C-alpha cells in the first residue's frame, strides 16, 4: 500500500496536471495546429502543402475571413508521423493531438526520472514541480497545438537510451528530432562524441536508416514534397513571412532586431546570415576554448541535457513553446540525486512570470530569449559542485 505522503503527492501531481491541462484547453484554440492539419490534407491529396494559396484554401473554412495562411516549414514527413491525429476532422484531430501531447509529456518525465540507476544525476521530485517550472511553455504549447511535446518526447527517449548504452535505439529516436534540426545542433554533435567509438557505427546506421524510411515513405505517398519543401524554405514569398524574419524567442532574433533598429531593415539574404551568427560563433568559441572550459568533462553522456540547453540558447530561431526541450536541463538543475536545490528551484519558478513580463514589455516573443541562457548560468555552480564532489570521492577511494 502507498504511504499517506506518497498518496498526497500523487493527488497534488494529478490536480496540478489536470488544472494546467484544463486551463490550456479552455483558453486555447489550437491555432497553430491547423498548419499541420492543413499540410496533411494537401499531402494525402497529392497537392503542394508548401503553396500558400493551396494552404489558404484548406484553412479558410476553419477560420472564415483568414487572409494569410499559417504555413508549415517542417519536413514533409512530419504530417505523416502525426497522422494518428491529422487523419480525422479538424476538431477531432486537435483534441487527439492535445491528448497525445499530454501523454508524451508524461512519458518524457517518466524516462528522465531515475530508472534503476541509469539516470543518477536526474532528480526524483514530484512531476508537478517540473510542470510549474515550465508552466508558460507547457500551457502555450497545449493552447496552440504545437510540436513542443513531440520534440521533448524524442529528445527524452534519445537521452534515455544513450545513457543506457543502447546506441541503435538512441539513433532511431534522434532521427525524429530532424523535424526541427536547427534547435538540436550542438545536442547532436555532443551525442556523436559521447555515444562512444564502439557504438558510433550502430548509432549512425540507425539515424541514417530511420531518415531513409521517413523520407522514403514520404516520397512514395507524395513524390514531389521534398522538392516543394526545399523550394519553400529558400523562397522569398511576398505574402508570407519567412523564418529568417520571424520574431522568435532566440538570441539570434534579438540580435537581428537590435541591428535592424540601428542600421535599418535587412533584406532576406542578410537576415538569414545574421540569425546563423550565434551558432557559428558558439562553435568557434567551443573549439578555441576546449581546454579552458574542460569540455572533456562536459562531453559525457550524462551531460547531454546541458548540450540540449546550449543548442536552444544559440539556435537561429525557436519559439517560447520550444522551451519544452529544456525539461531535461530543468530536471537536472532542480536537484542532484534526489536532493532539492531550493535556491535554483525558486529561480526557475520565478522565471515563469518573468517570461510573461519580458514578452509583454518587448511586445513580441523575442523578450523570452534570455531563458535558456539563465539555465546555462545555473549550470555553472551545479557542475562545479558535482565536479568537486567527484574529485573528493576519487581522492577518498585512492586513499582507502
Secondary structure, DSSP 8 states (H G I E B T S, - for coil): ---HHHHHHHHHHHHHHHHHHHHHHHH---TTHHHHHHHHHHHHTT--TT-HHHHHHHHTTTSTT--S-----S-THHHHHTHHHHTS-HHHHHHHHHHHHHHHHHHHHHHHS--TTTTTTS----HHHHHHHTHHHHHHHHHHT-SHHHHHHHHHHHHHHHHTT-HHHHHHHHHGGGGGGGGSHHHHHHHHHHT-HHHHHHHHHHHHHHHHHHHHHHHHH-TTHHHHHHHHHT---SSS--GGG---SSHHHHHHHHHHHHH----HHHHHHHHTHHHHHHHHHHHHTTTTTTHHHHSSGGGHHHHHHHHHHH-S---GGGGGGGHHHHHHHHEETTEE-HHHHHHHHHHHHHHHHHHHHHTSGGGGTTHHHHHHHHHHHHHHHHHHHHHHHHHHHHH-
